[in-house]
Each structure stands twice: as structure tokens, then as C-alpha cells.
Amino acid sequence: MANLQQVKQLKQGVEHWNQWRQRPEIKDLQNFDFSRADLAGLQLEGANLTHVDLNRADFSRTNLAGANLSHANLNQANLTKANLTDADLSHANLDNTILAEASLVNTIFNGVSLRQFSFTNVILQSANLSNVDLRGADLSGLNLSGCNLSNANLANANLRGTNLKTANLIGTDLSNANLNRADCTNALLNRANLCNASLEYANFTNAFLIMANLSQARLREAILTRANLGSAILSGAVLTGAILIDAQLLECYLSMAVFQKADLSSANLSQSYMYGAEFDQAILVKAKLSNVQAEKVTFALANLTLADFNQAKLTAAYLSGANLTHANFSGADLSNAVLSSTNITDTNFDQAILLGAIMPDGSQNI
């Protein structure tokens, strides 16, 4: 139970409390006991509550803006509608803590475990959640714009419809997470793990996904306009109908990825490995595909007008019905490729290898 003397000191105000707890005879911070205390509605802005036992304490509607709650025990504490703006909760125990409708703007959660946590109507804008364990957390529909989630563990988390604009997700584990319809505009996701994540209809405009792992991810109709995916892994990913206009996919691993009906106009896929990938009915107007490893890739009915395949390896590629107007295949290897019914108006095949290829008229080049 709460130490009534300590509760009395705290209720005299923050300035008095902070001075009182610094007295020389008060040394053992572990002896600060506010468990089950009624501290609802108090003005505790800037209070020093480090290492304090706040188990089951009632902080509902309490102003804790700028308070230091690092290493505090907030197990089952009630922080409903509390103001924790700029508060420090680093390494605090938040097991079963109630944060419904709390304000957590710029709050620091470094080293905190929030597994299976439900943030009901909380305000988390610009909060610091770096290195936090959020596995399985329900963050759906929240405003996490500007939040620092670098190196956090969000595996299996629900982020459906979440606002992640400008958020820092560098090195974050989002494997198997649900980010359907999430807004990740201008977000930083370099080296993030998005393996098997659901990202359908999500917006990654201008986002950075350099060296991110998106293998087996589902990105149907996602928006990746001007996104930077340099050296990212998208093996087996599904991007049907996705928009990747002006996207950077330099040196990506795209083996068996599906880009059917995707728009990759002016995208840069140079030097990428895309064995067995599907680009059927995709738009690749002015796309850069020089030096790609594209064996057995399908481009059936794709629009490749002005696309650059200089020095590309396209052995056994399937381009039937594709529009190759003004495309550049100089030095490309099209051995055993299928070019039947393609439009090759002003297409450049200078020094291209066409041995065994099926030509536009259906004949085989021997």
C-alpha cells in the first residue's frame, strides 16, 4: 500500500516534492511507495518519479507532462486521459497499464515492453518508441506521425490505417505486421524487416526502404511513387496494381515477385535480379532496366515504350504482345526469348543476342 507520508509530500506540489526527495536522508529510491494511491487530477508536471512504485495507482486526468517516470513500476496503473507529453517512461514497467485517451506526444518509451498492448484513442504523435517491444500491439488507426520507432519490434502488430508519416522505422521488425492502408509518406524504413507483411493500399510516397526486407510481402495497389528501395529484397512479393512511378529499385532482389498491372513508369530497376518475376500488363514506360538479370521473366502485354534494357540478360523471357516502341535492347541477351506479336517500332536491338528467340512474326531466329 502507498506510504501516506510520501503521498502527502507529493500532494503539496511538484516543486516541494522534487526538493523533498533530494534530501540527504532519502537515499533508497525503491522505498518510494505510491501503490494504489489516488493521485487523480493532480498537477505533477515535471515531477521526478524515477524508480517509484506506482502499482495500481490512479493517475487518471493527471498532468504528468515532462515528468520523469523512468524505471517506475506502473503495473496496472490507471493513466486514463493523463497528460504524458514529453514524459520519460524509459524502462518503466507498463504491464497492464491503462493508457486510454492519454496524451503521449513526444513521450519517451525507450526499453519498454508493450507486447499485446492496445492503445485505445491515445495520442502518440512524435513519441520515442525506439527499441520498444510492441509485438502484437494494436496501433490501428493511430497518429504515429513523426514517431521514433527505430529498431522497435512490431512483429505481428496491427497498424492498419495508421498514420506513419515521417516516422523513423529504421531497422524496425514489422514481419507479419498488418499495414494495410497505412500512410508511410516520407517515412524512413531503411533495413526494416517487412517480411510477409500485409501492405495493401498502403502509401509509401517518398519513403526510404533502402535494404529493407519485403520478401513475400503483399503490396497490392500500394503507392510507392518516388520511393527509394535500393538494394531491397522483394523476392516473392506481390505488387499487383501497385504504383511505383519514379521509384528507385536499383540492385534489388526481385526473384519471383509479381508486378502484374503495376505502374513502374520511369522507375530505375537497373542491375536488379528478377529471375521469374511477373510484369504482365505492367507499365514500364521510360523505365531503366540496364544490366538486369531477368531470366524467365514475363512481360506479356506490358508497355515497355522507351524502356532501357541495355546489356540486360533476358534469356527465355516472355514478352509476347508487349509494346517495345523505341525501347533499347542494345547488347541484351534475348536467347530463347518470346517476342511474338510485339510492337518493335524503332526498337534498338544493336548487338543484341536473339539466338532461338521467337520473333514478332512468330518465326524462330536460328
BELKARA-V552775 format. One record per run of one state. SS is the DSSP state (hx for helix, st for strand, lp for the rest). FROM is the first residue (numbers start at 1). TO is the last residue. Records with the same first field share a line. If there is no record, write none. Layout:
SS=FROM-TO + FROM-TO
This chain:
lp=1-3 + 11-13 + 21-28 + 32-32 + 34-37 + 39-42 + 44-47 + 49-52 + 54-57 + 59-62 + 64-67 + 69-72 + 74-77 + 79-82 + 84-87 + 89-92 + 94-97 + 99-102 + 104-107 + 109-112 + 114-117 + 119-122 + 124-127 + 129-132 + 134-137 + 139-142 + 144-147 + 149-152 + 154-157 + 159-162 + 164-167 + 169-172 + 174-177 + 179-182 + 184-187 + 189-192 + 194-197 + 199-202 + 204-207 + 209-212 + 214-217 + 219-222 + 224-227 + 229-232 + 234-237 + 239-242 + 244-247 + 249-252 + 254-257 + 259-262 + 264-267 + 269-272 + 274-277 + 279-282 + 284-287 + 289-292 + 294-297 + 299-302 + 304-307 + 309-312 + 314-317 + 319-322 + 324-327 + 329-332 + 334-337 + 339-342 + 344-347 + 349-352 + 354-357 + 359-363 + 365-366
hx=4-10 + 14-20 + 29-31
st=33-33 + 38-38 + 43-43 + 48-48 + 53-53 + 58-58 + 63-63 + 68-68 + 73-73 + 78-78 + 83-83 + 88-88 + 93-93 + 98-98 + 103-103 + 108-108 + 113-113 + 118-118 + 123-123 + 128-128 + 133-133 + 138-138 + 143-143 + 148-148 + 153-153 + 158-158 + 163-163 + 168-168 + 173-173 + 178-178 + 183-183 + 188-188 + 193-193 + 198-198 + 203-203 + 208-208 + 213-213 + 218-218 + 223-223 + 228-228 + 233-233 + 238-238 + 243-243 + 248-248 + 253-253 + 258-258 + 263-263 + 268-268 + 273-273 + 278-278 + 283-283 + 288-288 + 293-293 + 298-298 + 303-303 + 308-308 + 313-313 + 318-318 + 323-323 + 328-328 + 333-333 + 338-338 + 343-343 + 348-348 + 353-353 + 358-358 + 364-364
